[in-house]
């Protein structure tokens, strides 16, 4: 069992209670389940996959905006505990943002590779 010192537990509860309602409201979008093999895909499969990729990118843009809006406003005077809680929330927000951008870039790169293979295969015809 993990034991959290009473002071840290209190800070955690305070940080969660002080978080704005929108802090947990951002819904991470679902990436396309599977993408076709560019070497064997039909044009219809590629068009359908492209729509899914575009939808994911659009949903991810909305998610990133939501996450960026979570940035806590800078308050004037804060206690050390409040500053630590705000810094912790900001650290989590930045991690969420960076992870989402990483997922978005990974899907973009994967789709680009699939599209390149598809175009090379069909350019020879």
TORSEVO-621490 format. One record per residue: residue number from 1; residue in one letter; x, y, z of N, C-alpha, C, CB in turn. Coordinates in steps of 0.2 Angstrom, whole numbers. Glycine has a CB too. Example, Ala and Ser with C-alpha at 12.3 -4.5 7.8 and 13.67 -1.06 7.14 Angstrom:
2
pos  code  n_x  n_y  n_z  ca_x  ca_y  ca_z  c_x  c_y  c_z  cb_x  cb_y  cb_z
1  a  66  -28  39  62  -22  39  66  -16  39  57  -22  45
2  s  64  -11  35  68  -5  36  64  0  39  70  -3  29
//
This chain:
125
pos  code  n_x  n_y  n_z  ca_x  ca_y  ca_z  c_x  c_y  c_z  cb_x  cb_y  cb_z
1  x  4  -6  0  0  0  0  4  6  0  -5  0  6
2  x  3  11  -4  7  17  -5  4  22  1  6  20  -12
3  x  9  25  5  7  29  10  9  36  7  10  28  17
4  x  4  41  8  5  48  6  5  52  12  0  50  1
5  x  11  55  14  11  60  20  5  64  20  17  64  20
6  x  2  65  26  -4  69  27  -3  76  24  -5  70  34
7  x  2  79  24  3  86  21  2  85  13  10  89  23
8  x  5  80  10  5  80  3  -2  78  1  10  74  0
9  x  -5  73  5  -12  72  3  -17  78  4  -15  66  8
10  x  -16  82  8  -20  88  9  -18  93  3  -18  92  16
11  x  -12  93  1  -11  97  -5  -14  95  -11  -3  98  -6
12  x  -14  88  -12  -17  85  -18  -25  86  -18  -16  77  -18
13  x  -28  85  -12  -35  87  -12  -36  94  -13  -38  85  -5
14  x  -32  99  -10  -33  106  -12  -32  107  -19  -28  110  -7
15  x  -27  104  -22  -26  105  -29  -32  103  -33  -19  102  -31
16  x  -34  97  -32  -40  95  -36  -46  99  -35  -41  88  -34
17  x  -47  101  -28  -53  105  -27  -53  112  -30  -54  106  -19
18  x  -46  115  -31  -46  121  -33  -46  121  -41  -39  124  -31
19  x  -45  116  -44  -45  115  -51  -52  118  -54  -44  108  -54
20  x  -51  121  -60  -58  124  -63  -62  118  -65  -56  129  -68
21  x  -68  119  -66  -72  113  -68  -70  111  -75  -80  116  -69
22  x  -68  115  -79  -66  113  -86  -59  109  -86  -64  119  -91
23  x  -56  109  -80  -50  105  -80  -50  98  -82  -47  105  -73
24  x  -56  95  -80  -57  88  -82  -62  87  -88  -59  84  -76
25  x  -64  92  -91  -69  92  -96  -67  90  -103  -73  98  -96
26  x  -60  90  -104  -57  89  -111  -58  81  -112  -50  91  -111
27  x  -61  79  -117  -61  72  -119  -56  71  -125  -69  71  -122
28  x  -52  66  -123  -47  64  -128  -50  60  -134  -41  60  -125
29  x  -49  62  -140  -52  59  -146  -49  52  -147  -51  64  -152
30  x  -53  48  -150  -51  42  -152  -48  42  -159  -57  37  -152
31  x  -42  39  -159  -38  38  -166  -41  33  -170  -31  37  -165
32  x  -41  34  -177  -43  28  -181  -41  21  -179  -42  30  -188
33  x  -46  17  -178  -44  10  -176  -38  7  -180  -50  6  -176
34  x  -39  6  -187  -34  3  -191  -34  7  -198  -36  -4  -192
35  x  -28  8  -200  -28  11  -207  -26  6  -212  -22  17  -207
36  x  -28  7  -218  -27  2  -223  -19  1  -225  -31  3  -230
37  x  -18  -4  -228  -11  -5  -231  -10  -2  -237  -9  -13  -231
38  x  -6  3  -238  -6  7  -244  -4  3  -250  0  12  -243
39  x  -1  -3  -249  1  -7  -255  -5  -11  -258  6  -12  -253
40  x  -10  -12  -254  -16  -17  -256  -23  -13  -255  -16  -23  -251
41  x  -23  -7  -253  -29  -4  -252  -32  -1  -258  -28  2  -247
42  x  -39  -1  -258  -43  1  -264  -43  9  -263  -50  -2  -264
43  x  -45  12  -268  -46  20  -268  -52  21  -262  -48  23  -274
44  x  -57  17  -262  -62  18  -257  -60  18  -250  -68  13  -259
45  x  -55  13  -249  -53  12  -242  -48  18  -240  -49  5  -242
46  x  -44  20  -245  -40  26  -244  -44  32  -242  -35  27  -250
47  x  -49  33  -246  -53  39  -245  -57  39  -238  -59  40  -251
48  x  -59  33  -236  -63  32  -230  -58  33  -224  -66  25  -229
49  x  -52  30  -225  -46  31  -220  -44  39  -219  -40  27  -222
50  x  -44  42  -225  -42  49  -225  -47  53  -221  -41  52  -232
51  x  -54  52  -222  -59  55  -218  -58  54  -211  -66  53  -221
52  x  -56  48  -209  -55  46  -202  -49  50  -199  -54  39  -201
53  x  -44  50  -203  -38  54  -201  -40  61  -200  -32  53  -206
54  x  -43  64  -205  -45  71  -204  -49  73  -198  -48  74  -211
55  x  -54  68  -197  -59  69  -191  -55  69  -185  -64  64  -191
56  x  -50  64  -184  -46  64  -178  -42  70  -177  -41  58  -179
57  x  -39  73  -183  -35  79  -182  -39  85  -180  -32  80  -189
58  x  -45  85  -183  -50  90  -181  -52  90  -173  -56  90  -185
59  x  -53  84  -171  -55  82  -164  -49  84  -160  -58  75  -164
60  x  -43  82  -162  -37  83  -158  -36  91  -157  -31  80  -161
61  x  -37  95  -163  -37  102  -162  -42  105  -157  -38  105  -169
62  x  -48  102  -157  -53  104  -151  -50  102  -145  -59  101  -153
63  x  -47  96  -144  -45  94  -138  -39  98  -135  -42  86  -138
64  x  -34  100  -140  -29  104  -138  -31  111  -136  -24  105  -144
65  x  -36  114  -139  -39  120  -137  -41  120  -130  -44  123  -142
66  x  -45  114  -129  -48  113  -122  -43  113  -117  -52  107  -122
67  x  -37  109  -118  -32  108  -114  -28  115  -112  -27  103  -116
68  x  -27  119  -118  -24  125  -117  -28  130  -113  -22  128  -124
69  x  -35  129  -114  -39  134  -110  -39  132  -102  -46  133  -112
70  x  -36  126  -101  -36  124  -94  -30  128  -90  -34  117  -93
71  x  -26  132  -93  -21  135  -90  -23  140  -85  -17  139  -96
72  x  -21  139  -79  -24  143  -73  -22  150  -74  -22  140  -66
73  x  -26  155  -72  -25  162  -72  -20  163  -67  -31  166  -72
74  x  -15  168  -68  -10  169  -63  -14  174  -58  -4  173  -66
75  x  -14  172  -52  -17  175  -46  -12  180  -43  -20  171  -41
76  x  -14  185  -40  -9  189  -36  -5  186  -31  -13  195  -34
77  x  -8  186  -25  -4  183  -19  -7  176  -18  -5  188  -13
78  x  -2  172  -18  -4  165  -16  1  162  -11  -4  160  -23
79  x  -2  158  -7  2  154  -2  7  150  -6  -2  151  3
80  x  12  147  -2  17  142  -5  13  136  -8  22  140  -1
81  x  8  134  -4  4  128  -5  0  129  -12  0  126  0
82  x  -3  135  -12  -7  137  -18  -2  137  -24  -10  143  -17
83  x  4  140  -24  8  140  -29  10  133  -32  15  144  -27
84  x  12  129  -27  14  122  -28  8  118  -32  16  118  -22
85  x  2  119  -29  -4  116  -33  -5  119  -40  -10  117  -28
86  x  -4  125  -41  -5  128  -47  1  126  -52  -5  136  -47
87  x  7  125  -49  12  123  -53  11  115  -55  19  123  -50
88  x  8  111  -51  7  104  -52  2  104  -58  5  101  -46
89  x  -4  108  -57  -9  108  -62  -6  110  -69  -15  113  -60
90  x  -2  115  -69  1  117  -75  6  112  -78  5  124  -74
91  x  9  108  -74  14  103  -77  10  98  -80  18  100  -71
92  x  4  96  -77  0  91  -80  -3  93  -86  -6  89  -75
93  x  -5  99  -86  -8  102  -93  -3  102  -98  -10  109  -91
94  x  3  104  -97  8  104  -102  10  97  -104  15  107  -99
95  x  10  92  -100  11  85  -101  5  82  -106  11  80  -95
96  x  -1  84  -104  -7  82  -108  -6  85  -115  -13  84  -105
97  x  -4  91  -116  -4  95  -122  2  91  -126  -2  102  -121
98  x  8  90  -123  13  87  -127  12  80  -129  20  87  -123
99  x  9  76  -125  7  69  -127  2  69  -133  4  66  -121
100  x  -3  74  -133  -8  74  -138  -4  76  -145  -13  79  -136
101  x  0  81  -144  4  83  -150  8  77  -153  8  89  -149
102  x  11  73  -148  15  68  -150  11  62  -154  18  65  -144
103  x  5  61  -151  0  56  -155  -2  59  -161  -6  55  -150
104  x  -3  65  -162  -6  68  -168  0  68  -173  -8  76  -167
105  x  6  69  -171  12  69  -176  13  61  -178  18  72  -173
106  x  12  57  -173  13  50  -175  8  47  -180  13  45  -169
107  x  2  49  -179  -3  47  -184  -2  51  -191  -10  49  -182
108  x  0  57  -191  1  60  -197  7  57  -201  3  68  -196
109  x  12  55  -197  18  52  -201  16  45  -203  24  51  -196
110  x  12  41  -199  10  35  -202  5  35  -208  6  31  -196
111  x  1  40  -208  -4  41  -213  1  43  -220  -9  46  -212
112  x  5  47  -219  10  50  -224  13  44  -227  15  55  -222
113  x  16  39  -223  19  33  -226  14  29  -230  22  29  -220
114  x  8  28  -227  3  24  -230  2  27  -237  -3  23  -226
115  x  1  33  -237  -1  37  -243  4  37  -248  -3  44  -242
116  x  11  37  -246  16  37  -251  16  30  -254  23  38  -247
117  x  16  25  -250  16  18  -253  10  17  -258  15  12  -248
118  x  4  19  -256  -2  19  -261  -1  23  -267  -8  22  -257
119  x  2  29  -267  3  33  -273  9  30  -277  5  40  -271
120  x  14  27  -274  19  23  -278  16  17  -282  25  21  -273
121  x  12  14  -278  9  8  -281  5  9  -287  5  4  -276
122  x  1  15  -287  -4  16  -292  -1  21  -297  -10  20  -289
123  x  5  24  -296  8  28  -301  11  24  -307  14  32  -298
124  x  12  18  -305  15  13  -311  10  11  -316  18  7  -307
125  x  4  12  -314  -2  10  -318  -3  14  -324  -8  8  -315
//
